[in-house]
Amino acid sequence: MSRLRRLRFLAGTMLSSTVCTGMLAPSVARAQQAVTLDEISVTSPSPIQAPRTAPIADAAVPIGVLPVATNTFSPVTVVTQEQIARDQPRTLGDALFDRPGISGTSYAPGAASRPIIRGLDNARVRIQENGIVNGGVSDLGEDHAVPVNPLVADRIEVIRGPATLRYGSGAIGGVVSADNNRVPTFIPANGVQGQVTTGFSSVDNGRLGAATVDAGGDGIAVHADGFKTANDSYAIPGGIQRNSYNESQGGAVGISAIGDRGFVGISFSHYDAIYAIPGGVAEQDRTRLTPNQDRVLSRGEYRPLDGPFEVIRYWAGYSVYRHNEVGIGEDGIEGVQAIFKNREAEGRLELQHVPVFTDLGKLTGALGFQSDRRVINTQLESFLPKTESRANAVYLFEELELRPGTRLQAAGRYEVDRLSSTAAQFPSDYVPVDGQEPFQYARTRRFAPKSASIGALQDLPYGFVASLTGSYVERGPTGYELFSQGPHDATATFEIGNPNLKKERARTVEASIRRAEGPFRLDATGYFTRYTGFIYRNYTGLTCDDDFASCGVGTDNRQIVYQQQNATFYGAEIIGQYDLLPVGNGFAGIEGQFDFVRAQFDNGTNVPRIPPYRLGGGVYLRADGWFARVNLIHAFSHDATAVYETPTPGYDDLRAELSYTKAVDPAVYGASAITLGVQGRNLLNDDIRNSTSFKKDEILLPGRNVRLFLTARF
């Protein structure tokens, strides 16, 4: 039996047994009291939102229960504040790495790991905080950290499919949205609330702490948060992964005026870090990066008493980012080898119209406008000349409720992009000609990406909800895909852009079935995407030093060229839980997950850096304040490699957790609830290599790790 057939058999067996168990849920529920969940309310997929006067109640999701959003046309992965406090991830990639359909770049584990969604990353995955783009340069290179720390997030949402039309062509693969209350949107019921969390990890002597506080009264709300993390170089089976240490710290303050008809507020945040790049030349040169960012964000909402609009919302943000890449240079002297700067401003306005009652049903919708300006500057041994990007867009979402339980959605977006920089003309074979340097010239490119989607959402018996969507999305090339022309020291690549790239087009069909109520919870999705003009980084087989003349005879950097080719992606993401037996005031249960993505070019070759097939499952117990879980995730070997790409062996990641949560008297302890726990990762101490990482042949991910965590809420 082939590997693919074995995988299909295993996944089918797991899913069919889970579904059969779920179909028994009604009879089981009559004999025992099942957990009752409030509907998971997500804010990122659609601009059509019910007006809210209180924060999203993630606390309604019991510890360890799989949160499933059933009211969205596209699947949404939700990581709650409770789960963040237990996992204590230091990057968004770490927070999402084991979720079905999501992986991470893990270039510098624990410091620089950008989420990968369905095999897509960088220019195709938008990362935002509170609705505004994060403002860093993580999309320019896997070695660049995302200036967002998940420890102070209230939740993380990952949006796929047609819902990404709300955010632009840079979200063609998905959106990772970290949300918090830095711009306060509510006044706490008791006047003040907050959370403090701390932890220690054995694999890297890691220490961390984070705190958030919200307070207010008389129509004024304030927020403050802060975090600090530090760890040494982490352990791997048989040794230490040298040059893998990191530190980060930051925080924010915000204030809002809140009234009966809405709110308006502003916040300021700061982020800075230092982290090292393990493996290869970067390790030998003791390469480290020092990102820092200042960010101002304002947002507001107004609900008119009458008129054509039910809700008017806006978001506006501006950020200044810089990092130095420090290490030993060609002269053998340690110093700053490259500098990256990014200034970015973004604004979005959404007008949600009042419901319109037609012969077909109730029509709700929202009209949105978005504008973005970005200026990137690089200095010294950097691969991208100064580049300015501008984008302006208008989008429309409309939903029609034909009858209770049946909804249709249509969305469209029109965008105008303008990119200006310095282009370079390289030989067609990218081999230097003696005595000739690439000709450089000023170049401006303009694109007008257009996108549209349709979808249907249908309630089914036994609490199931099904959705079917189709979308057509265009993406204009980014500045670095067009204008790159030099060495990138930290990634050991010599990157060459193509100033003549055309728009990338994606046609996607996606179907999902979900269930959130009762003892059985399920989130399953299958998708098929056809790309025309898929833009990718192609390794030519040449190596270079620090200038183009050295290509073919140099040794330090792999020559990477941006090219286009038609491609096909398809895959599936399945995760489920079943509360099997009542125990005390809770349940013991089983859980399972499976995901895969297959990506090929039309010429039969494979798209590079695709995640492996993964299958996992385990058991859990939650009762009387206790929570315990044992879970194993198996990643199959990845042999569907691209040209010049090596196979990646599979691995087993055994995980376990034991924790206890106790409600206490705030007057005595200063807190209302305290959680103390221990969590283990990679308990088999397996060699784990990430097939999506450029560093997979040079580094291992952390070995056996035991982590203590403590969280107090007040």
Salt bridges, closest charged atoms under 4 A:
ASP58 OD1 - ARG155 NH2 2.44
GLU82 OE2 - ARG86 NH1 3.01
GLU82 OE1 - ARG713 NH2 2.72
ASP87 OD1 - ARG681 NH2 3.42
ASP98 OD1 - ARG99 NH1 3.01
ASP98 OD2 - ARG655 NH1 2.43
ASP121 OD2 - ARG609 NH2 3.16
GLU129 OE2 - ARG182 NH1 3.27
GLU129 OE1 - ARG295 NH1 3.52
ASP139 OD2 - ARG374 NH1 2.97
GLU142 OE2 - ARG537 NH2 2.47
GLU142 OE2 - ARG609 NH2 3.46
ASP143 OD2 - HIS144 NE2 3.45
ASP143 OD2 - HIS488 NE2 3.30
GLU157 OE2 - ARG155 NH1 2.59
ASP204 OD2 - ARG90 NH2 2.98
ASP214 OD1 - HIS223 ND1 2.78
ASP225 OD2 - ARG182 NE 2.88
ASP225 OD2 - HIS223 NE2 2.77
ASP232 OD1 - ARG207 NH1 3.69
ASP272 OD2 - HIS270 NE2 2.94
ASP294 OD1 - HIS270 ND1 2.60
GLU301 OE2 - ARG303 NH1 2.53
GLU301 OE1 - ARG313 NE 2.92
GLU325 OE2 - HIS144 NE2 3.17
GLU325 OE2 - HIS323 NE2 3.18
GLU325 OE2 - HIS488 NE2 3.34
GLU334 OE2 - ARG286 NH2 3.44
GLU334 OE1 - ARG288 NH2 3.24
GLU344 OE1 - ARG374 NE 3.58
GLU346 OE1 - ARG126 NH2 2.74
GLU350 OE2 - ARG166 NE 2.81
GLU350 OE2 - ARG348 NE 3.35
GLU388 OE2 - ARG373 NE 2.91
GLU388 OE2 - ARG390 NH2 3.03
GLU398 OE1 - HIS353 NE2 3.10
GLU399 OE1 - ARG407 NH2 3.12
GLU415 OE1 - ARG413 NE 3.06
GLU474 OE1 - LYS450 NZ 3.84
GLU474 OE1 - LYS503 NZ 2.91
GLU474 OE2 - ARG505 NE 3.45
GLU481 OE1 - ARG475 NH1 3.11
GLU495 OE2 - ARG537 NH1 3.92
GLU504 OE1 - ARG124 NH2 2.69
GLU504 OE2 - ARG475 NE 3.10
GLU510 OE1 - ARG118 NH1 2.71
GLU573 OE2 - ARG118 NE 2.66
GLU573 OE1 - ARG160 NE 3.60
ASP579 OD1 - ARG521 NH2 3.01
ASP579 OD2 - ARG622 NH2 2.85
GLU591 OE2 - ARG629 NE 2.93
ASP595 OD2 - ARG614 NH2 2.98
ASP602 OD1 - ARG530 NH1 2.62
ASP652 OD1 - HIS634 ND1 2.65
ASP653 OD2 - ARG655 NH2 2.86
GLU657 OE2 - ARG86 NH2 2.66
ASP697 OD1 - LYS696 NZ 3.16
GLU698 OE1 - LYS695 NZ 3.11
